[in-house]
Amino acid sequence: MAFVDELVVYIKAGNGGNGAVRWRREKFAPKGGPAGGNGGNGGDVFLRGVKDTSILQKYKFKKEFIAEDGEGGKNNLEHGKNGEDLIIDLPVGSIIRNTSTKEEFFLEEEGQKIQILKGGGGGFGNDHFKSSTNQTPEKATKGKEGQADEFYIEMQLIADNGLIGLPNAGKSSLLNTLTNSQSKVGNFNFTTLSPHLGDFYGTIFADIPGLIEGASDGKGLGHKFLRHIKRTEKLFHCISVESENIKNDYEVIRNELEKYDHGLSEKEEVILITKMDLDVGKEKFEKAKEVFKDKTVLGISIIDDESISEFKKFLSK
């Protein structure tokens, strides 16, 4: 199932209900007195931030979101009910852009609600138009149209740390070990087809799908996932000891970050040499420290409790 992190949808607030032309029929009421109630207001549209990063998948085939219309006015001066507001749940980190007005809305935290469209006002019933000079008004007004437009929805993950690297660099395994996340793990490229989040004592990690040369031009999983690194504060660049050329593998990813820009190349970076339990682990780690003299270089193996413990201490600092 393809990961969905962007949508274009039509969203409409509810229309106001029409006012009614009605007349009193009670025994002791003035004969023919106006009794038409006002129409109810149309429902407004709100966005609400949730932590579910897969929720856009549920909207994949839903092209329209429409709030409830207000009810029409009734007899005996009874007003129509207001239409129910529509609340659209979207992942925290989503940017929603009105394609016509270019106005943007940003969901920064769970539970945050933002109103993006206003429902139409209800029309007036004929009782509203009664006056000393017009005791039997025939006039009523229609409800107003609710606001509507097309919106582009883009999800961008919000995480403290991003795990980046070529496919098979061990990112998913590390995330699972640190946070009890459930990223899919396998010994082939692009096992991770969508970003995964994990919580390490309140610090959020994002496992970004493996990047390849040309990702910023859309190759492989493409720049679609590069944007999910935008809001991470620190990058942990994973390089496997299985790499035949550690420096080259590093530069492939760095070049893609710099080409994509958006400040990615300037983020704080830690080099993680993964799969240190393999026979070439120590040799490759020493080589990596020589190659990346100006950076923090750490070695780690998910099956070595001591290395995991040391890494956790590093994170705690």
VOGUNU-288746 format. One record per residue (C-alpha): x, y, z; residue in three letters; residue number from 1. Coordinates in nm, 2 decimals, always signed. Layout:
<sites>
SITE       u       v       w  type  seq
SITE       X       Y       Z   ALA  NUM
...
</sites>
This chain:
<sites>
SITE       u       v       w  type  seq
SITE   +0.00   +0.00   +0.00   MET    1
SITE   +0.15   +0.33   -0.11   ALA    2
SITE   +0.22   +0.59   +0.16   PHE    3
SITE   +0.00   +0.90   +0.12   VAL    4
SITE   +0.14   +1.23   +0.24   ASP    5
SITE   -0.02   +1.47   +0.00   GLU    6
SITE   -0.38   +1.53   -0.13   LEU    7
SITE   -0.58   +1.78   -0.32   VAL    8
SITE   -0.94   +1.79   -0.21   VAL    9
SITE   -1.25   +2.00   -0.24   TYR   10
SITE   -1.38   +2.13   +0.10   ILE   11
SITE   -1.71   +2.31   +0.15   LYS   12
SITE   -1.88   +2.46   +0.45   ALA   13
SITE   -2.26   +2.41   +0.49   GLY   14
SITE   -2.51   +2.63   +0.33   ASN   15
SITE   -2.75   +2.83   +0.54   GLY   16
SITE   -3.11   +2.71   +0.56   GLY   17
SITE   -3.38   +2.92   +0.39   ASN   18
SITE   -3.62   +3.14   +0.60   GLY   19
SITE   -3.98   +3.03   +0.59   ALA   20
SITE   -4.30   +3.21   +0.50   VAL   21
SITE   -4.56   +3.08   +0.74   ARG   22
SITE   -4.87   +3.21   +0.92   TRP   23
SITE   -5.02   +3.18   +1.26   ARG   24
SITE   -5.32   +2.96   +1.29   ARG   25
SITE   -5.38   +2.96   +1.66   GLU   26
SITE   -5.73   +3.05   +1.78   LYS   27
SITE   -5.65   +3.37   +1.97   PHE   28
SITE   -5.35   +3.49   +1.75   ALA   29
SITE   -5.41   +3.78   +1.51   PRO   30
SITE   -5.53   +3.62   +1.19   LYS   31
SITE   -5.27   +3.59   +0.93   GLY   32
SITE   -4.98   +3.70   +1.16   GLY   33
SITE   -4.64   +3.60   +1.03   PRO   34
SITE   -4.49   +3.28   +1.19   ALA   35
SITE   -4.20   +3.18   +0.96   GLY   36
SITE   -3.88   +3.10   +1.14   GLY   37
SITE   -3.52   +3.17   +1.03   ASN   38
SITE   -3.30   +2.92   +0.87   GLY   39
SITE   -3.02   +2.76   +1.06   GLY   40
SITE   -2.65   +2.85   +0.99   ASN   41
SITE   -2.44   +2.61   +0.78   GLY   42
SITE   -2.17   +2.41   +0.95   GLY   43
SITE   -1.82   +2.55   +0.97   ASP   44
SITE   -1.51   +2.35   +0.87   VAL   45
SITE   -1.22   +2.29   +1.11   PHE   46
SITE   -0.89   +2.11   +1.08   LEU   47
SITE   -0.76   +1.91   +1.38   ARG   48
SITE   -0.41   +1.78   +1.45   GLY   49
SITE   -0.37   +1.41   +1.53   VAL   50
SITE   -0.06   +1.19   +1.57   LYS   51
SITE   -0.18   +0.93   +1.32   ASP   52
SITE   +0.06   +0.97   +1.02   THR   53
SITE   -0.13   +0.72   +0.81   SER   54
SITE   -0.47   +0.90   +0.83   ILE   55
SITE   -0.42   +1.05   +0.48   LEU   56
SITE   -0.44   +0.70   +0.35   GLN   57
SITE   -0.80   +0.68   +0.46   LYS   58
SITE   -0.88   +0.99   +0.26   TYR   59
SITE   -0.70   +0.86   -0.06   LYS   60
SITE   -1.02   +0.82   -0.25   PHE   61
SITE   -1.22   +1.09   -0.08   LYS   62
SITE   -1.23   +1.39   -0.31   LYS   63
SITE   -1.48   +1.60   -0.12   GLU   64
SITE   -1.54   +1.71   +0.24   PHE   65
SITE   -1.87   +1.89   +0.29   ILE   66
SITE   -2.02   +2.02   +0.62   ALA   67
SITE   -2.38   +1.99   +0.70   GLU   68
SITE   -2.63   +2.25   +0.57   ASP   69
SITE   -2.85   +2.45   +0.80   GLY   70
SITE   -3.21   +2.34   +0.83   GLU   71
SITE   -3.48   +2.56   +0.68   GLY   72
SITE   -3.71   +2.77   +0.90   GLY   73
SITE   -4.04   +2.62   +1.03   LYS   74
SITE   -4.38   +2.73   +1.14   ASN   75
SITE   -4.47   +2.88   +1.47   ASN   76
SITE   -4.15   +3.10   +1.47   LEU   77
SITE   -3.94   +2.79   +1.50   GLU   78
SITE   -3.59   +2.84   +1.36   HIS   79
SITE   -3.41   +2.57   +1.17   GLY   80
SITE   -3.12   +2.38   +1.33   LYS   81
SITE   -2.76   +2.49   +1.26   ASN   82
SITE   -2.57   +2.25   +1.04   GLY   83
SITE   -2.31   +2.03   +1.23   GLU   84
SITE   -1.95   +2.16   +1.20   ASP   85
SITE   -1.71   +1.94   +1.00   LEU   86
SITE   -1.38   +1.85   +1.17   ILE   87
SITE   -1.11   +1.70   +0.94   ILE   88
SITE   -0.84   +1.52   +1.13   ASP   89
SITE   -0.49   +1.56   +0.97   LEU   90
SITE   -0.15   +1.45   +1.09   PRO   91
SITE   +0.05   +1.69   +1.31   VAL   92
SITE   +0.29   +1.87   +1.08   GLY   93
SITE   +0.05   +1.91   +0.79   SER   94
SITE   +0.05   +2.22   +0.58   ILE   95
SITE   -0.29   +2.30   +0.42   ILE   96
SITE   -0.29   +2.55   +0.14   ARG   97
SITE   -0.60   +2.71   -0.02   ASN   98
SITE   -0.52   +2.68   -0.39   THR   99
SITE   -0.72   +2.99   -0.48   SER  100
SITE   -0.62   +3.24   -0.21   THR  101
SITE   -0.28   +3.08   -0.13   LYS  102
SITE   -0.36   +3.11   +0.24   GLU  103
SITE   -0.18   +2.85   +0.44   GLU  104
SITE   -0.26   +2.67   +0.77   PHE  105
SITE   -0.02   +2.47   +0.98   PHE  106
SITE   -0.10   +2.21   +1.24   LEU  107
SITE   +0.17   +2.22   +1.50   GLU  108
SITE   +0.04   +2.00   +1.78   GLU  109
SITE   -0.20   +1.73   +1.87   GLU  110
SITE   -0.56   +1.85   +1.93   GLY  111
SITE   -0.50   +2.19   +1.77   GLN  112
SITE   -0.81   +2.31   +1.58   LYS  113
SITE   -0.81   +2.57   +1.30   ILE  114
SITE   -1.12   +2.70   +1.13   GLN  115
SITE   -1.06   +2.73   +0.75   ILE  116
SITE   -1.42   +2.78   +0.61   LEU  117
SITE   -1.73   +2.96   +0.74   LYS  118
SITE   -2.07   +2.82   +0.70   GLY  119
SITE   -2.34   +3.03   +0.53   GLY  120
SITE   -2.58   +3.23   +0.74   GLY  121
SITE   -2.94   +3.12   +0.76   GLY  122
SITE   -3.21   +3.32   +0.58   GLY  123
SITE   -3.47   +3.52   +0.76   PHE  124
SITE   -3.83   +3.40   +0.79   GLY  125
SITE   -4.12   +3.63   +0.72   ASN  126
SITE   -4.17   +3.71   +1.10   ASP  127
SITE   -3.84   +3.90   +1.08   HIS  128
SITE   -3.98   +4.15   +0.84   PHE  129
SITE   -4.30   +4.23   +1.04   LYS  130
SITE   -4.33   +4.60   +1.11   SER  131
SITE   -4.59   +4.86   +1.21   SER  132
SITE   -4.65   +4.93   +0.85   THR  133
SITE   -4.64   +4.57   +0.73   ASN  134
SITE   -4.82   +4.32   +0.95   GLN  135
SITE   -4.84   +4.05   +0.69   THR  136
SITE   -4.50   +4.03   +0.52   PRO  137
SITE   -4.47   +3.78   +0.24   GLU  138
SITE   -4.09   +3.81   +0.23   LYS  139
SITE   -3.83   +3.55   +0.34   ALA  140
SITE   -3.47   +3.52   +0.24   THR  141
SITE   -3.27   +3.23   +0.13   LYS  142
SITE   -2.97   +3.10   +0.33   GLY  143
SITE   -2.63   +3.20   +0.21   LYS  144
SITE   -2.38   +2.97   +0.05   GLU  145
SITE   -2.11   +2.83   +0.27   GLY  146
SITE   -1.75   +2.90   +0.18   GLN  147
SITE   -1.58   +2.65   -0.04   ALA  148
SITE   -1.25   +2.59   -0.22   ASP  149
SITE   -0.99   +2.34   -0.33   GLU  150
SITE   -0.71   +2.27   -0.08   PHE  151
SITE   -0.37   +2.11   -0.11   TYR  152
SITE   -0.27   +1.91   +0.20   ILE  153
SITE   +0.09   +1.82   +0.25   GLU  154
SITE   +0.22   +1.62   +0.55   MET  155
SITE   +0.56   +1.70   +0.69   GLN  156
SITE   +0.68   +1.49   +0.98   LEU  157
SITE   +0.78   +1.68   +1.30   ILE  158
SITE   +1.06   +1.50   +1.48   ALA  159
SITE   +1.36   +1.59   +1.69   ASP  160
SITE   +1.60   +1.35   +1.51   ASN  161
SITE   +1.60   +1.21   +1.16   GLY  162
SITE   +1.76   +0.87   +1.07   LEU  163
SITE   +1.89   +0.91   +0.71   ILE  164
SITE   +2.12   +0.70   +0.49   GLY  165
SITE   +2.12   +0.47   +0.19   LEU  166
SITE   +1.88   +0.17   +0.18   PRO  167
SITE   +1.99   -0.11   +0.41   ASN  168
SITE   +2.19   +0.11   +0.64   ALA  169
SITE   +2.01   -0.03   +0.94   GLY  170
SITE   +1.78   +0.27   +1.02   LYS  171
SITE   +1.46   +0.07   +1.08   SER  172
SITE   +1.63   -0.18   +1.30   SER  173
SITE   +1.79   +0.09   +1.51   LEU  174
SITE   +1.45   +0.28   +1.54   LEU  175
SITE   +1.28   -0.05   +1.66   ASN  176
SITE   +1.55   -0.11   +1.91   THR  177
SITE   +1.55   +0.24   +2.06   LEU  178
SITE   +1.18   +0.31   +2.06   THR  179
SITE   +0.99   -0.02   +2.02   ASN  180
SITE   +0.86   +0.11   +1.69   SER  181
SITE   +0.74   -0.14   +1.43   GLN  182
SITE   +0.93   -0.04   +1.12   SER  183
SITE   +0.94   -0.31   +0.87   LYS  184
SITE   +1.29   -0.47   +0.84   VAL  185
SITE   +1.43   -0.68   +0.56   GLY  186
SITE   +1.75   -0.75   +0.37   ASN  187
SITE   +1.66   -0.56   +0.05   PHE  188
SITE   +1.64   -0.21   -0.07   ASN  189
SITE   +1.34   +0.01   +0.01   PHE  190
SITE   +1.20   -0.21   +0.28   THR  191
SITE   +1.07   +0.11   +0.44   THR  192
SITE   +0.83   +0.27   +0.20   LEU  193
SITE   +0.70   +0.53   +0.44   SER  194
SITE   +0.85   +0.73   +0.73   PRO  195
SITE   +0.81   +0.58   +1.08   HIS  196
SITE   +0.81   +0.76   +1.41   LEU  197
SITE   +0.94   +0.64   +1.75   GLY  198
SITE   +0.95   +0.80   +2.09   ASP  199
SITE   +1.27   +0.77   +2.30   PHE  200
SITE   +1.18   +0.92   +2.64   TYR  201
SITE   +1.00   +1.22   +2.48   GLY  202
SITE   +1.25   +1.26   +2.19   THR  203
SITE   +1.09   +1.18   +1.86   ILE  204
SITE   +1.29   +0.99   +1.60   PHE  205
SITE   +1.18   +0.96   +1.23   ALA  206
SITE   +1.31   +0.68   +1.02   ASP  207
SITE   +1.33   +0.83   +0.67   ILE  208
SITE   +1.31   +0.59   +0.38   PRO  209
SITE   +1.64   +0.51   +0.22   GLY  210
SITE   +1.76   +0.77   -0.03   LEU  211
SITE   +1.97   +0.70   -0.34   ILE  212
SITE   +2.17   +0.92   -0.58   GLU  213
SITE   +1.92   +1.13   -0.77   GLY  214
SITE   +1.66   +1.14   -0.50   ALA  215
SITE   +1.64   +1.52   -0.52   SER  216
SITE   +1.54   +1.47   -0.88   ASP  217
SITE   +1.27   +1.22   -0.79   GLY  218
SITE   +1.46   +0.89   -0.84   LYS  219
SITE   +1.40   +0.59   -0.62   GLY  220
SITE   +1.16   +0.70   -0.35   LEU  221
SITE   +1.24   +1.05   -0.47   GLY  222
SITE   +1.23   +1.39   -0.30   HIS  223
SITE   +0.89   +1.30   -0.17   LYS  224
SITE   +1.05   +1.19   +0.15   PHE  225
SITE   +1.33   +1.45   +0.16   LEU  226
SITE   +1.07   +1.71   +0.28   ARG  227
SITE   +1.01   +1.50   +0.59   HIS  228
SITE   +1.36   +1.59   +0.71   ILE  229
SITE   +1.29   +1.96   +0.70   LYS  230
SITE   +1.17   +2.00   +1.06   ARG  231
SITE   +1.41   +1.76   +1.23   THR  232
SITE   +1.66   +1.93   +1.45   GLU  233
SITE   +1.94   +1.67   +1.42   LYS  234
SITE   +2.03   +1.41   +1.15   LEU  235
SITE   +2.18   +1.07   +1.24   PHE  236
SITE   +2.35   +0.96   +0.92   HIS  237
SITE   +2.36   +0.58   +0.92   CYS  238
SITE   +2.63   +0.40   +0.72   ILE  239
SITE   +2.67   +0.03   +0.73   SER  240
SITE   +3.01   -0.14   +0.78   VAL  241
SITE   +2.91   -0.34   +0.48   GLU  242
SITE   +2.97   -0.03   +0.26   SER  243
SITE   +3.25   -0.07   +0.01   GLU  244
SITE   +3.32   +0.30   +0.02   ASN  245
SITE   +3.21   +0.48   +0.33   ILE  246
SITE   +3.30   +0.82   +0.21   LYS  247
SITE   +3.12   +0.78   -0.12   ASN  248
SITE   +2.81   +0.65   +0.05   ASP  249
SITE   +2.81   +0.95   +0.28   TYR  250
SITE   +2.86   +1.20   -0.01   GLU  251
SITE   +2.58   +1.05   -0.21   VAL  252
SITE   +2.33   +1.14   +0.06   ILE  253
SITE   +2.49   +1.47   +0.14   ARG  254
SITE   +2.48   +1.58   -0.23   ASN  255
SITE   +2.11   +1.50   -0.23   GLU  256
SITE   +2.05   +1.70   +0.08   LEU  257
SITE   +2.24   +2.00   -0.06   GLU  258
SITE   +2.06   +1.98   -0.40   LYS  259
SITE   +1.72   +1.97   -0.23   TYR  260
SITE   +1.83   +2.26   +0.00   ASP  261
SITE   +1.56   +2.39   +0.25   HIS  262
SITE   +1.84   +2.41   +0.51   GLY  263
SITE   +1.89   +2.03   +0.52   LEU  264
SITE   +2.26   +2.05   +0.46   SER  265
SITE   +2.31   +2.29   +0.75   GLU  266
SITE   +2.15   +2.07   +1.02   LYS  267
SITE   +2.36   +1.92   +1.30   GLU  268
SITE   +2.48   +1.57   +1.19   GLU  269
SITE   +2.61   +1.27   +1.37   VAL  270
SITE   +2.76   +0.98   +1.18   ILE  271
SITE   +2.64   +0.63   +1.29   LEU  272
SITE   +2.84   +0.33   +1.17   ILE  273
SITE   +2.59   +0.05   +1.20   THR  274
SITE   +2.61   -0.33   +1.21   LYS  275
SITE   +2.93   -0.31   +1.41   MET  276
SITE   +2.89   -0.68   +1.51   ASP  277
SITE   +3.01   -0.79   +1.17   LEU  278
SITE   +3.38   -0.90   +1.14   ASP  279
SITE   +3.49   -0.58   +0.96   VAL  280
SITE   +3.32   -0.36   +1.21   GLY  281
SITE   +3.62   -0.24   +1.41   LYS  282
SITE   +3.83   -0.18   +1.09   GLU  283
SITE   +3.56   +0.02   +0.92   LYS  284
SITE   +3.49   +0.22   +1.23   PHE  285
SITE   +3.85   +0.33   +1.26   GLU  286
SITE   +3.85   +0.42   +0.89   LYS  287
SITE   +3.53   +0.62   +0.94   ALA  288
SITE   +3.68   +0.82   +1.22   LYS  289
SITE   +3.97   +0.92   +0.99   GLU  290
SITE   +3.73   +1.01   +0.71   VAL  291
SITE   +3.50   +1.22   +0.93   PHE  292
SITE   +3.75   +1.39   +1.16   LYS  293
SITE   +3.54   +1.70   +1.20   ASP  294
SITE   +3.22   +1.51   +1.30   LYS  295
SITE   +3.09   +1.30   +1.58   THR  296
SITE   +3.13   +0.94   +1.48   VAL  297
SITE   +2.96   +0.66   +1.68   LEU  298
SITE   +2.96   +0.28   +1.62   GLY  299
SITE   +2.65   +0.08   +1.70   ILE  300
SITE   +2.51   -0.27   +1.67   SER  301
SITE   +2.15   -0.36   +1.76   ILE  302
SITE   +2.26   -0.70   +1.89   ILE  303
SITE   +2.53   -0.55   +2.12   ASP  304
SITE   +2.36   -0.43   +2.44   ASP  305
SITE   +2.66   -0.24   +2.54   GLU  306
SITE   +2.68   -0.03   +2.22   SER  307
SITE   +2.30   +0.04   +2.25   ILE  308
SITE   +2.34   +0.14   +2.61   SER  309
SITE   +2.63   +0.38   +2.52   GLU  310
SITE   +2.42   +0.53   +2.24   PHE  311
SITE   +2.13   +0.59   +2.47   LYS  312
SITE   +2.36   +0.77   +2.71   LYS  313
SITE   +2.47   +0.99   +2.43   PHE  314
SITE   +2.11   +1.07   +2.34   LEU  315
SITE   +2.03   +1.14   +2.70   SER  316
SITE   +2.30   +1.41   +2.71   LYS  317
</sites>
